[in-house]
Amino acid sequence: MAKKSGQRSHGTPAVVALDRAGVPYELHPYEHDPASTLSYGLEAAAALGADPEQVFKTLLADVDGRLVVGIVPVAGSLDLKALARAVGGRRAVMADPAAAQRATGYVVGGISPLGQKQRHTTVLDESAAAFDVVYVSAGRRGLDVSLSPDALLRLTDGRLAPIARA
């Protein structure tokens, strides 16, 4: 998989971070349908023709008073207890959407784990290790990026842990 050149028109902070890091990636734009009854992640998987287990959503949780990023397959949900355990915390609740947007610089449905305004502790569900590439938001609704799970972990200083529920 090679980095696509000439895609600066998609210059979200996530794409800028990928370019700066020099890791191989591919952008996958699709037409976001605001009227869709699917979740943002399942809409992305359907539009890209990708396995929903390989397309990941980026969620923010408040773990003992600090924001933590959990990245899980769009086909499942985030196990808040498992996320808290993975970061040595005791209690986790989903972050307020407005707080998540302020902390990341992205809108809900387009939050990328890459290029966030503030760096947060990041945990990627261990199921990502089964794939050569995973898809995550590239920083706006209607734009995903595929990259290796290893590159995603390196760029986010993340760790793998079992944090998803089916």
Helices and strands as residue ranges (DSSP letters): G 8-10, H 13-21, E 26-29, H 40-48, E 56-63, E 66-73, E 77-78, H 80-86, E 92-94, H 97-104, E 121-125, G 126-130, E 134-140, E 143-147, H 149-156, E 159-161, E 164-165
